Amino acid sequence: MNVANNKILITGGASGIGLGLTQRFIEENNAVIICGRRAAVLEDVKAKFPTVITKVCDLSDEKERIALYEWIAENHPDLNVLINNAGIQKWVSVTDADFYKSMKAELATNIEAPLHLTSLFVNLKSLTTVMNVTSGLAFSPFAKVPVYSATKAFFRSFTISLRYLLKSKNIEVIEIIPPALNTDLGGIGLHNSHPSVSDFIVSIFKQLKDGKNELTFGTSETRLNASVPELKASFEALHSN
C-alpha cells in the first residue's frame, strides 16, 4: 500500500487506535474521512485536524451502514481505502444477567458492521485497499473479555479469506494486529500500563512502508509467530491468578 495520496475512511477514527491512524494518515498527505456515533467527539477531532471529514454513524445499525456507503458513493466516489477499525470491548461473564444483550452489541459492532461495510465498499470501482483491525487476542483469548476475544478470532479468519477472495479484484487486504494499548477500550483506566498508541502507530507505518500485510507490535508479534503449546502457555499464564 502506498501510504500517501489516498482517500481513506476510518471507522471509529475519533479515538484510540482510530485517532492515531487518522493523525498519521493526515500527516502522510491523505484525505481522511472518519465516522463514529458521537458528534461531539468527531467535532473535537475536526478542531484539531481541520482537513478531516466527519460523518456521524452508528455502525451497529444496518440502515446507517447502508446510508454511510451511499453517502460515500455519492460524495466521495474516489475513496480507495476502507479501514474497519471500530470495535467495542465488554468485560463480561456468561453468568452475568445482561450477558446476552452485551454479546449482541459486540457482535453487531465487531463482526456484522465490518463484514457488511466490506461487502458494500468492494462495489466502489476506486477501492484498492481494505485494512482490518483485529487483535493479539485473536490468537489466545483473555477470559475477562470472552466475546471480544472471539470476535477478533473470527475477524482474523475472515481477513485471511478476504485476502484470497479479493485478489482477483486487485484489492489489497491488510491486517492490523494490535496488542493491548493505552486506550479507553473496555473502560477508562483499564489499559493505562500498556504501550502508547503513538509507539504502535510508528511501528505499523514502518511495516506498511516495507510492504507487509500483517502489521504487529510487541506481544501481538509474539502471538502471531507462536506455536500452539506457546499460546496455551500464554493463556494459562494470563489466567494464573
MARDREN-89247 format. One line per field, with one value per residue (C-alpha): residue number from 1; x, y, z. Coordinates in nm, 4 decimals. Example, Ala and Ser with C-alpha at 12.3 -4.5 7.8 and 13.67 -1.06 7.14 Angstrom:
<sites>
pos: (1_2)
px: (1.2300_1.3670)
py: (-0.4500_-0.1060)
pz: (0.7800_0.7140)
</sites>
This chain:
<sites>
pos: (1_2_3_4_5_6_7_8_9_10_11_12_13_14_15_16_17_18_19_20_21_22_23_24_25_26_27_28_29_30_31_32_33_34_35_36_37_38_39_40_41_42_43_44_45_46_47_48_49_50_51_52_53_54_55_56_57_58_59_60_61_62_63_64_65_66_67_68_69_70_71_72_73_74_75_76_77_78_79_80_81_82_83_84_85_86_87_88_89_90_91_92_93_94_95_96_97_98_99_100_101_102_103_104_105_106_107_108_109_110_111_112_113_114_115_116_117_118_119_120_121_122_123_124_125_126_127_128_129_130_131_132_133_134_135_136_137_138_139_140_141_142_143_144_145_146_147_148_149_150_151_152_153_154_155_156_157_158_159_160_161_162_163_164_165_166_167_168_169_170_171_172_173_174_175_176_177_178_179_180_181_182_183_184_185_186_187_188_189_190_191_192_193_194_195_196_197_198_199_200_201_202_203_204_205_206_207_208_209_210_211_212_213_214_215_216_217_218_219_220_221_222_223_224_225_226_227_228_229_230_231_232_233_234_235_236_237_238_239_240_241)
px: (0.0000_0.1169_0.0759_0.0271_-0.2229_-0.5219_-0.8774_-0.9459_-1.2486_-1.1579_-1.4444_-1.4112_-1.1484_-1.2053_-1.0443_-0.7834_-0.6112_-0.8505_-0.7427_-0.3780_-0.4376_-0.6285_-0.3471_-0.0714_-0.2552_-0.3225_0.0468_0.1256_-0.0783_-0.4021_-0.7629_-0.9255_-1.2916_-1.3864_-1.7168_-1.8482_-2.1582_-2.0691_-2.0946_-1.9118_-1.6107_-1.5970_-1.6123_-1.3167_-1.1096_-1.2177_-1.0966_-0.7514_-0.7302_-0.9320_-0.8876_-1.0594_-1.4118_-1.6551_-1.9776_-2.1989_-2.2931_-2.3948_-2.2280_-2.4301_-2.7363_-2.7685_-2.9606_-2.6937_-2.4202_-2.6056_-2.6579_-2.2864_-2.1933_-2.4452_-2.3137_-1.9566_-2.0542_-2.2297_-1.9909_-1.6545_-1.6595_-1.2796_-1.2409_-0.9854_-0.9113_-1.1545_-1.0231_-1.2510_-1.1315_-1.4423_-1.4912_-1.6209_-1.4948_-1.7117_-1.5706_-1.8408_-1.9070_-2.1524_-2.3128_-2.3991_-2.7685_-2.7102_-2.4631_-2.6854_-2.7595_-2.3919_-2.2941_-2.5309_-2.3795_-2.0269_-2.1278_-2.3063_-2.0149_-1.7167_-1.8422_-2.1623_-2.0522_-1.7117_-1.8388_-2.1357_-1.9236_-1.6697_-1.9411_-2.0723_-1.7442_-1.5967_-1.8538_-1.6598_-1.4522_-1.1893_-1.1294_-0.7734_-0.7230_-0.9152_-0.7488_-0.8977_-0.8053_-0.8062_-0.6161_-0.3494_-0.6425_-0.7396_-0.4645_-0.5072_-0.8151_-0.8496_-1.1393_-1.2491_-1.3400_-1.4629_-1.6877_-1.4412_-1.1651_-1.3909_-1.4961_-1.1325_-1.0525_-1.3472_-1.2383_-0.8814_-1.0074_-1.2361_-0.9495_-0.7294_-1.0085_-1.0838_-0.7246_-0.7726_-1.1229_-1.0277_-0.7061_-0.8852_-1.0163_-0.6636_-0.7785_-0.5087_-0.6145_-0.4035_-0.4497_-0.3547_-0.2968_-0.2584_-0.1729_-0.3306_-0.2529_-0.3089_-0.6601_-1.0053_-1.1173_-1.3238_-1.3252_-1.1246_-0.8013_-0.8045_-0.5071_-0.3010_0.0033_0.0198_0.2244_0.1175_-0.0824_0.1821_0.4577_0.2267_0.1474_0.5161_0.5827_0.2967_0.3651_0.7207_0.5792_0.3311_0.6125_0.8030_0.5082_0.3855_0.0188_0.0131_0.1129_0.2093_0.3606_0.5042_0.3083_0.0929_0.4070_0.4944_0.1463_0.1401_0.4541_0.3801_0.3269_0.0088_0.1857_0.3223_-0.0248_-0.1654_0.1101_0.0339_-0.3334_-0.2514_-0.0050_-0.2594_-0.5193_-0.2965_-0.4203)
py: (0.0000_0.3487_0.5382_0.8780_1.0367_0.8188_0.8970_0.6879_0.6024_0.5097_0.3733_0.4695_0.7204_0.9699_0.7834_0.5254_0.3453_0.5053_0.8545_0.7523_0.6284_0.9459_1.1726_0.9747_0.9353_1.3097_1.3718_1.1395_1.3628_1.1637_1.2806_1.1208_1.0609_0.9369_0.8150_0.7482_0.7663_1.0756_1.4070_1.5994_1.3683_1.3988_1.7774_1.7719_1.5813_1.8247_2.1136_1.9523_1.8380_2.0800_1.8774_1.5695_1.4951_1.3633_1.1646_1.0640_0.6980_0.4184_0.1207_-0.1271_-0.0200_-0.1836_0.1094_0.3556_0.1412_0.1471_0.5224_0.5695_0.3758_0.5663_0.8991_0.7974_0.6697_0.9981_1.2470_1.0660_0.8156_0.8312_0.6735_0.3948_0.2742_0.1281_0.0810_-0.1329_-0.0139_0.0473_-0.2015_-0.2346_-0.4451_-0.5618_-0.7093_-0.9690_-1.3221_-1.5702_-1.5753_-1.2029_-1.1204_-0.8882_-1.1169_-1.1810_-0.8108_-0.7246_-1.0067_-0.8838_-0.5347_-0.6708_-0.8995_-0.6165_-0.3743_-0.6090_-0.8571_-0.7552_-0.3980_-0.4624_-0.7571_-0.5560_-0.2488_-0.4581_-0.6167_-0.2689_-0.0887_-0.3511_-0.2172_0.1088_0.0928_0.3092_0.0749_-0.0568_-0.1472_-0.2896_-0.2707_-0.4694_-0.4101_-0.7382_-0.8088_-1.0208_-1.1798_-1.3425_-1.5967_-1.6510_-1.5143_-1.3192_-1.4724_-1.1421_-1.0256_-1.3567_-1.2234_-0.9562_-1.2179_-1.4460_-1.1666_-1.0852_-1.4514_-1.4556_-1.1311_-1.2518_-1.5702_-1.3654_-1.1314_-1.4193_-1.5453_-1.1936_-1.1517_-1.4544_-1.3571_-1.0047_-1.0993_-1.1170_-0.7615_-0.6348_-0.5141_-0.5454_-0.6708_-0.5659_-0.6832_-0.4563_-0.6698_-0.4532_-0.5804_-0.4163_-0.0444_0.2554_0.3408_0.3563_0.0356_-0.1612_0.1234_0.4216_0.3293_-0.0437_-0.0242_0.2577_0.0339_-0.0748_0.0764_0.4027_0.4280_0.6617_0.3985_0.1428_0.3745_0.4422_0.0685_-0.0300_0.2505_0.1285_-0.2167_-0.0669_0.1076_-0.2238_-0.3841_-0.6130_-0.7144_-0.8375_-0.5489_-0.6371_-0.4769_-0.6136_-0.9098_-0.9344_-1.0106_-1.2817_-1.4324_-1.4243_-1.6391_-1.8587_-2.2339_-2.3924_-2.5011_-2.1487_-1.9995_-2.2437_-2.1471_-1.7795_-1.8349_-2.0226_-1.7555_-1.4797_-1.6573_-1.7961_-1.5562)
pz: (0.0000_-0.0827_0.2461_0.0757_-0.1634_-0.0739_0.0272_0.3363_0.5502_0.9089_1.1176_1.4815_1.3728_1.6557_1.9458_2.0385_1.7529_1.5052_1.6106_1.5853_1.2316_1.1452_1.2574_1.0860_0.7564_0.7501_0.8140_0.5212_0.2853_0.2670_0.2636_0.5679_0.6471_0.9932_1.1300_1.4768_1.6922_1.8968_1.7114_1.9862_1.9716_1.5928_1.6246_1.8665_1.6094_1.3387_1.5559_1.5859_1.2253_1.0080_0.6889_0.8309_0.7039_0.9657_0.9466_1.2364_1.2012_1.4375_1.2738_1.4785_1.2766_0.9333_0.7854_0.8961_0.7404_0.4091_0.4405_0.5073_0.1949_-0.0180_0.1154_0.0318_-0.3147_-0.3926_-0.2329_-0.2318_-0.5197_-0.5365_-0.1918_-0.2261_0.1294_0.3835_0.7383_0.9550_1.2938_1.5063_1.7868_2.1412_2.4286_2.7176_3.0374_3.0978_3.2153_3.0708_3.4182_3.4061_3.3811_3.0838_2.9045_2.6030_2.5478_2.5814_2.3475_2.0775_2.0919_2.0473_1.7626_1.5810_1.6056_1.5843_1.3240_1.1454_1.0793_0.9179_0.7141_0.5875_0.5121_0.3254_0.1114_0.0290_-0.0343_-0.2674_-0.5144_-0.5354_-0.8531_-0.6856_-0.3897_-0.3728_-0.0058_0.2882_0.6301_0.9180_1.2817_1.4727_1.7970_1.9578_2.1433_1.8129_1.8849_2.2594_2.4386_2.7605_2.9530_3.1057_2.7537_2.6099_2.3342_2.2250_2.2007_1.9964_1.7600_1.6884_1.6182_1.3780_1.2145_1.1654_0.9999_0.7745_0.6865_0.5733_0.3479_0.2258_0.1113_-0.1148_-0.2284_-0.3355_-0.5119_-0.8477_-0.7966_-0.7187_-0.3771_-0.1134_0.2308_0.5280_0.8857_1.1748_1.4853_1.7974_2.1438_2.4479_2.4212_2.6443_2.5238_2.6826_2.5087_2.7586_3.0106_3.1297_3.3067_3.2306_2.9950_3.1450_3.1943_2.8308_2.5439_2.3854_2.0647_1.9224_1.9519_1.7921_1.5005_1.4327_1.4187_1.1914_0.9445_0.9077_0.8316_0.5838_0.4022_0.3964_0.2147_0.4922_0.5112_0.8738_1.0998_1.4566_1.7642_2.0873_2.2191_1.9070_1.7052_1.9569_1.9338_1.5537_1.5464_1.8496_1.8416_1.9788_2.3017_2.3431_2.3022_2.5589_2.7993_2.7365_2.8167_3.1374_3.2495_3.1847_3.3974_3.6732_3.9428)
</sites>
